[in-house]
Amino acid sequence: MLVQFTVAVDGRVVGEVQQQLSGSAAEIEEQLRPVQQRTSRMVLEPALGQIALQARAPHCCGHRMKNCGFRTIEVQTTCGPVPVARRRYRCLTCGHECDPADAQICCGRHQVTRPLAQRACQLAVDTHFTRLAGLMQDQHGLCLGHQLLWELAHDVGTHAEQLRRADAAQARRHRDAPVTPDVTPQRVYVTLDGILYPTNLSEPDPDQPDQKRTVYHQMKVGAVYWQDERGEWHKRMTWGREGPEEFAAALYRLACRCGYRQAREKIFAADGADWCWDVQATYFSDATGILDWFHASEHVWEAARQVNPQNPKAWADAALERLHTTGGSALCEWLREQQPHRRGHARTALDQLIGYVAPRVERMNYPDSRKRGWQIGTGMVESTCKQLVGLRLKAPGMHGSESGALAITTLRATELNNQWHTFWKTLALAT
């Protein structure tokens, strides 16, 4: 089968394509892809050239810059490489040179169009860079180098991270500023946690002085989630390597956009880390605090192995049943009743468990929380940590720089927060 295409732009023929098709249905379909790309390039070349010609002369040092003539570059598009001739300008005062058409055609400093950059970054969200070039070739029939793909994802993700940090800084400065919520649920959960990921840094191993070990950093992750009228769950997330105060401001701004201020029921859930509850005290003091049930259970089980080493399960089950049905205060009373009858390691374990539970009894009112239909675990933020960081940054053999980890995490969060297409519509990278 011989197919022929004649491509005309504004009534003028710009090219013809012929292709012999043969083989199976799948082979014919694959043979058509380069045909589509060739015909599309014939249209893109004059279209991009026209856009380049329409770019206005820039100004620098208070004066219009000098036109230094045309310079042709090869721009990578979703249809393959396309030559584009655009004017280059130079400032006669300071010598600065620029190509104003690049801002309209290319994605930042890269000679890659925005649609192609979007596809590459979307693959980078889920795929390690060692496989990215091959996937671009298989899925789009395009040959892009490993370094270009890495720099592209890094620049786009870093730009998105800078926007997030600026928004968090503004939220910290103007904490009580009005925020128009995107949704107004009756019940809102706010939860946060941290997850460690490997970096490309190393340090001496204290256990083996002649060896080095990988340095791990912690990524803070926050999630705001709720149910709609149909009972379906929705979630939005934030993340960051900044300090707890700035991260808390970002989480609070996110919660406000999710209707936190308007909600009738506000629940803040976290594990036992002190920094998490400092966040609640500063920004979410009007929410009911719930200590993660599974975190509390771990402390009970740890004590059970010392208090009743012969049958720790029986003792742990009795303690957890009391905690589940009567709350933290009743558990403390039950533990204190056992203190006079215990010695040694068992007494120490009881004392430590009481020391853990007593200051947190208000956050361990599990019977009341269950009666209200509230969740008493932090599984939502733990799964968010895995979605956002674990699956992409903690795969076997993976490690990277802090800026690279933040860039990729930001891209993942942009997609998981359903903001991917909105972000790319407004993306403006410096050239």
N, C-alpha and C positions, 0 to 999 in steps of 0.2 A: 504494500500500500504506500503510495507516494502522496505526501501532503505538501501543499504549498501555501505560504502566507505572504501577502503583500501588505506592508505597513505604510500607511500614509498619515502625515501630521499636517493639519490645516490644508488638506487637499494636495500636499506635495509628498510624493513617494520617497521614503527615506531608506527603504531596504526591502529585501525579499528573503524568505527562509524556505528551504526545501528539506524534507526529511523522509527517508524511507523507513517505514514501520513494518516490523515483522516479529514473529514469535508468539509467545503466549500472551494472555490478557495482561498479566503483571509486567511482562517485558515491554509491551507496547506502552503501558502507562508510564513506566520509567523512562522510555525513550522520548516521551512527550515533555518531560520536565525541562530538559535543556532547550527544547524548542520554545517553550513558554518564556524561559529566561532570555533567550536571544531576541525574541520579538519585543519583550518588555524593555530591554536595554535600548532598542532602537527608538522607543518612545521616550525613555527617561533621559537620554543624552540631550536632545533639544529642549526638553522641559527643564532640566536642571540648568542648562546653559542660559535659558531665558531668565530663570530666577536669579542667576549670577549677574546677568547684565542689569537687572533692576535694582541691585544693591546700591544704596546711596553712598556718596563719597563721605568718609568719616572725618572728624575733626580731632586735632591734637594740639595742645599748647595754645589753644584759642584760635587756631587757624585751620582751614581745610587742608587735608593732607594731599601730597602730590601723587598723581596717577603715574605709576611706573610701568604700565602696560599689563598685558595678560600673562598669566602663568597657569599652565594646565596641570592638574593633578588627577590621579586615579582614585575615585571614590568607590568604596565597597558598598553595594546596595543589596537588597534581598534578591535581586536578579543577577548579581555578579558585579564585576568592576565596570565602572562607567567613567570615561574621561570628561572632565569639566574644566572649561577655561573661565577663569575669573580674574578680575582686576586686582592688582596688588598696589597698596598705597604706602607712602613713606612720609614721615614728618620731617620737614626741612629744618626744624629747630632742634629736636632731640634725637632724630634718627630712628624713632620707633616705626616699625613696619607692621602692617596688618592686612588681612584679607576679609573684608566685611561680609562677603557672600558665604563664608564658611559657617557663620553663626546660623544661617538659614538652611544650609544644606547638611552640615556635618553635626555629629554629636560631640560637642566639646572640642578638645584638641585632636581628636581622632578623625581620620578620613573615612568615616563610617556614617551612614545615614542613621537617623533615629529609629526607623522601623527595624533595621537590622540590629542595631544596638539593643533594642528592646527584646528581640528574640534571643540574642546571645545572653543577655543578663537573666532572662527567664530560665534558660537552661542552667546557668551558673548557680541559680538559687538552689537547685537540687543535685547538681553534678559536680564532682571534683574537677579541677582544671586539667588534670592529666587526661580526662576523657572528653573534655569539652570540644576540642577541635574536631575530633572524630565524629561526635554527634552533630555538629554543625554541617559537616560534610554529608553525613547520612540523611539527615532530616531536611536540609535546605540546599544541598548540592553546592556549598560554598566552602572555599579554602581560606580559613583565617588562622593566623599564627597563634601559638599558645600565649606569647607575650602580649600581643594585641588584645586578646580576649581577657587576660588577667587585668591589664591596665584599664580596659573599658569598664569591667565590672567594679574594679576598685574605685575609679573616679565617680561613677554613677552612685554607688553605695555610699561613698564618703560624702558626696553632696547631699544625699538624703539624710545621712546622719547629722550633718551640720544643721539642716533645717530642723530636725528633731531637737537638737541641743538648744538651738535658738528659741524654739517654742517652749522648752522646759525652763530656760532662763527667764523668759517673759512671764511664765506662770509663777515662778518663784518671786519675781519682783511685784507682780500684781495678783496676789493670791485671791483676793476677793472680787476681782474683775468679773463682770457678768459673762457667762458662757452659754451660748445657745445650744441646747442638747440636740443630738441627732435622734435620740429615742427617749421615751419617758416611761420606763417600766416601773411597776409598783415595788419590785424587790430587786436590789442590786447587790452582787457579791464583788468584793475587792480582795485580791489575794496576791502574794508575792513570794519569791524564793530566789535562791542563787544556784548557779550550776557552774562547775569547774570545767575548763576546756584546755587542751594542751597548746602551748605556744612554741615558737621556734627558738626560745631561749633555753639555756641550761644553767645548772648550778651544781656545786660539789655535793655529792651524795654523803650525808653524815654517816651512814652505815658502811659505805665503801669509799674511803677518802680518795682512792685512786681512780674512782669512776665519777661520772656526771649523770645527773638526772634531769628530766624535762621539767621546766617550770610551768605550773598551771595558773591560770587567771580565773577569776570569778566573774561571770556575767550575771548581773541582776535582771530578773524577769518579773514583770507584773502582769496580771490579767484582771479584766473587768468582764463579768458575764451575767447574763440574765435570761429569763424565759419570756417569750412573747405570748400573745393571747391564745395562740394555738398550742402552746406548750413546747415549742421548739427552742433549743438553746442557741444563744449567740455569744460570741466572745471577741474582745479586742485586747491587744497586748501592747506593752511597752518594754523596753530593754535598755541596757546601758552599762558602761564601765565607770561612770562617774560616782561621786560620793553619795551616801544615802540621802542627804538633804536635797540635792538636785534631782536625784532619781525620784524621790517622794513627790516633788513638785510636778514632775512629768506624769507620774501615776495619778495624781490628783486631777490634773488637767484632763487626762483621758477619762477618768471616772465622771467628771462633770459633763463631758461630751456624751457620756452614756447615760445621763439622767440621774446621776448620784444625788444632786441637791434636791431634786423633785421627788425622789423615791420615798415611799412611806416606810419601807423596811431596808435597812442598810446593814450589811454583814461584812465584817473584816476577818479573814481567816489566814492563819500563818502557822509555821512551826514554832519552835522555841527560841529561835535566834533573836537576840536582844534588838538588833538593828531593825528587824521587821516591826516590832512593837513600838520602837521609837517613831517609826513612820506613822503608825496609827495614832500615837499620842499627839503628833504634830498636825496631821492633816485629816485624820479620820476618827477623831475622838467622839463624834456623834454616832458612830457605827457600833454595833454589838460585836465584841471581839470573841472569836472562837479559836481555841487552840486545836490544831490538827489532831484528830482522834488517833491516827496511826502513830504520830509522833509521841503522844502521851502513852500509848500502848507499849512502845519500845522501852520506855523508862520502867513501866510496870514489869515487863518481862525481864529486864536487866536485874531488877531487885529480886524477882522470883527465883532466879538461879542461885542467889546467895541465901535467901530466907528459907527456902525449902528445896535444897539441892536434890533430894530423893525424888520429889514429884513437883517440879516447878510449874507444870501445866495446871495442876489443881489449884495452886495458890494464885497463879496469874488469872485463871478463869474466875475465881471468886472475887479478886480485886477489880477486874474489868467489869464484871457483872454489876458490882456495887457502883462503879464509876458511871456505867452506862445508864443505870436506872435511877440513881439518886444523886449523881454529880460529884464534883471535886471535894466539897465540904464533908460529905458523908464518907468519902474514901479516906480523908485525913483522919477523921475520928476513928475509923476502923483500924488504920495503921497505928495510931497512938495507943489503942487498946492492946496491941501486940508488943509494944516496946518493952514493957517490964519483963516479958517472958523470953526475950531474945538476948543473945550475947555474941561477942566476936563479930565475925563478918556479917552475920544475919542482922545484928543490931545496927551496924554501920550502914548496911543497905537500906534498912527501914528509915534511918535518920536522913539519908540522902534523898530517898523518894519523898519523904515528908517535906524536906527542904525545897524540892522541886515543885510539888503540888500546891503547897500552902500559899505561895505568892500568886498563884495562877488560878485559884478556885473560881474567880469571876469569869474566866475564859473557858471553864470546864463544866459549865451548866448544860451538859448534853441532854438531859431529859427535857428541859424547856425548849432547847433548840429543835429537838426531834418533834416535840409537840407542835411547834410552829411550822414544821415542814422544811426546816433549814438543813442545808448540808453541813456536816461536821468534819469533813475531810478536805484536804487541799489537793485532791487528785487533779483538779482542773489546771492549776498552775504547774504541777509536776509534769503533766502531759504537754503543757505549753513549753516548758523548758526543753523537753525532748524534741518537740516539733521545731522550735526556733533555733536551738543551739546543738543539742545532742546529735541529731541525725546528720547535720552538715559539718560540724566542727570536731566531732568525736569519733568518727569512723576510724578503723584501724590504720595506723600510719600517718594520720593527718596531723598537721601542725601549721602554724602561720603567725604572722605578725599581728599586733593588736589592732592596727588600722585595717588590715585585711579582714580580721575576724569581725570587726564592727561593720565594715562595708557589706560583707555577705549577710550578716545577721539582719542588717537594716533592709536589705533587698528581700530577704525571706519574710520579714515582718510586714513589709509593704504589701506583699502578695497575700499573706495570711490574714491581714486586716482588710482585705478586699479594697485596697486603694491603689492597686497596680496601674490600672488604665488612667485613673485621675492623675497619678504622679507623673506618668509619661506625657500626658497632655500639657502639663505645665513645666516640664523639665527645661532648665536653661543652664547648661554648663558653660563655663568660661572657655573661650577658644585660645 
